Structure formats: C-alpha cells, structure tokens
Amino acid sequence: MTRPQAVTILGSTGSIGTSTLDVLARHPDRYVVHALTAATQVDALLAQCRRFAPRYAVMASPAHAHELAQRVREEGLLVQVLSGAQALCDVASAAEVDAVMAAIVGAAGLAPSLAAARAGKKVLLANKEALVVGGELFMQAVREGGATLLPIDSEHSAVFQSLPEDPDTWERRVDKIVLTASGGPFRTRDLGTLEKVTPQEACAHPNWVMGRKISVDSATMMNKALEVIEASYLFGLPGSRIEVVIHPQSVIHSMVQYRDRSVVAQLGTPDMRGPIAYGLSWPERIESGAAALDFTALGALSFEKPDDRRFPGLRLAWEALEGPAGTTAVLNAANEVAVDAFLAGHLRFDQIHRINDATLQALQPSKPQQLADLLAIDAEARALARAQVERLRA
C-alpha cells in the first residue's frame, strides 16, 4: 500500500488554506498534514491543530508562537510550535514532505516557496507573488531542484488543464492564453463614484469568497495584472500572447487558443476546492467537494473587453513585463502598500492605481541575482510607495 502524502500548508488559516484542509479531510487515506502555518490567528491555527494533528505549527512572530505553544501544552496536543521566517522555510523543505501548498499572501511567501522548490517538492502555487516577485529566479529554483510546479489560482489551473501534456510543445502549438476575469464588484458601477468606494464594498466579491487583500485586487483588477505576469513565467509565453477578457459568471476559468484557432477551455463552479484537488492529486483526479456544474441552469455566458478607464491598473502588467528584470517585483510591492493604505482608510480606492503607476515609473531596478536582491528591490519599492501615500494624504 502506498503511504499517504505528507503536506505542508503555508498560510493554513486563509481561504486557500482552509479550502485545502477541507479537501484533505475528504481523503485521509491519501494525505497527512505535516505542518500548518499562520501569521497571527492563534485561535484558528489551534483549532486546525486539534483536528489535523500536524507535526509542526508555525507562527510568524515569537509572541504568537508562545501563546500557541502554551495552549497546545494545556490541551496535550503533540504539536511542535515554531516561529519565524526560517521555520517556514524548514517545514516547506523538510525531507519527509511531499507537497507544499504555498498560500501565504504577498511577498512574505516568497522565501518558503523558494525553499520548497529548491528541495524538489510538489509545489502547489497559490501565492502569485512568488512568480511576480521571484520571476526567473523562482523558475530557476524549480528547474534546478527538480520540483513539480502546479498552479492553484483558478485561472492558471484552468490554463494548465487546457494545455498539451508536453510543455516542450507549448510555444509551438499555442497561439495565446486567455485569462478570464469576473470584473469584481464595480464592473458596472458609475465611474464618478469610484473615489467613494469603501473597503467593505471593495471586499464584497460577487462570486468568490477571498481574503481582503485579494478582494481589493479583484475590484481594481490588479489581481489580473499580477496573473498576466504569473502566466508569462509559468507557461513561458510573452505578455503579447496573453489576453484578458471579463466573464462575469466565472464559469469558464480560462482558455487556450491554439495555432489552428481552436480553443480549449476549463469550466467549473466558482469553488477553489476544484483547482486545489487537481493540484493535490495531479495527474489523477479526486473528489473536491465542489458542486457539479449544471449546464441546464447556467443561462447565458457573457464576455466583455476590460474598460481601461475603470481598470487602469491592468495595463501595468504588460509594462512591467517589458521592463528590466525586477520590475514586476516593484509593481507587486507598490500594490501591497497601496492596498494596505486603502484598507486602513489612508487612501481612496481610485488612488491605488496612482501609487502603483508612480512607483513603477520612479524605480528602474538592477537585475536581481539572488533572493537578497529581490528583497532589496521590494524594500525600495515599498519605501517609494509609502512616500507617495504620505504625499497624497498631506
């Protein structure tokens, strides 16, 4: 009998992490949990430790880890509690781990994702920043470590499922990739009212249940800009061969158009457990818990071209891809700062793009050679973006 696969989940208390645990719970004979990690949610991680009995639990800070360790001891749980960035890398690269769900939001997930890739793990990539920030360095780590890289974003999973099995044929056989976007909560909202958008409104996605940061990115369509960049690195195609269309129903998750102009699409209900289950079991298929698609109840499927006035940030994806190596990391850092400022009430919704664009124009990075270079670019971009925020607040 084949032993169960050991899984580490980086970011287990977020929406992707909890969905991953839901899928794992449906297949206890196939998977065991090696490690769970969280930033600050002690209560949520403790509850997960009770149910899934991981060998390790990692908190971002020593203070949160101390609190979790105390409560783990009080309940008699056999879980070793760790903290800090190195611990994240350790549980992602441990010899006994087979698969790593990389679901830490933002640039903080880059180092442990790199560690998993270098260790040759099956990397289930839900952290798009690993590629947007890491770029070629991350893909080099995948190649040199012999890792298996499986995209978990619904759009990139859809593209992966629609491509030929042999990656060596993609460039020759594929005409373009078409990423679909829901259009978020403001697809039809009066343009003149966007400056009045509140964080609560921006986080109310019409189709998906997601964290606050990615929900705001969906509302600005910066998530799609980052996904264009991610798709370019994942599938080895230039930005000129990646297109974005708005598809409000979120039924077709993305498409591949071939040289003969035929199109292969992946469809499903808007439930992240689908791509998660595919990534975990690839090349097989297992029960995900997602509802089946009922074609008789679908109604019409519609498509629209993105409006540049409503979603000005989308064009920054192609600009960043055409810039020097490291430019995509600048865009990601600026966007994280701008979204944080908006959620904190320090920036208007319509000013997020202004911060991103200004930072991208202000910083021309030197080519990164290692992780430290990427982190330096990230830090410089954040400093510039914060200065831009302060000028707008003044």
Secondary structure, DSSP 8 states (H G I E B T S, - for coil): ----EEEEEETTTSHHHHHHHHHHHT-TTTEEEEEEEESS-HHHHHHHHHHH--SEEEESSHHHHHHHHHHHHHHT---EEEESHHHHHHHHH-TT--EEEE---SGGGHHHHHHHHHTT-EEEE--THHHHHHHHHHHHHHHHHT-EEEE-SHHHHHHHHHS-S-GGGHHHHEEEEEEEE--GGGSSS-GGGGGG--HHHHT--SS----HHHHHHHHHTHHHHHHHHHHHHHHT--GGGEEEEE-TT--EEEEEEETTS-EEEEE--S-THHHHHHHHHTTS----------GGG------B---TTT-GGGGHHHHHHHSSTTHHHHHHHHHHHHHHHHHTTSS-GGGHHHHHHHHHHH-------SHHHHHHHHHHHHHHHHHHHHHHH-
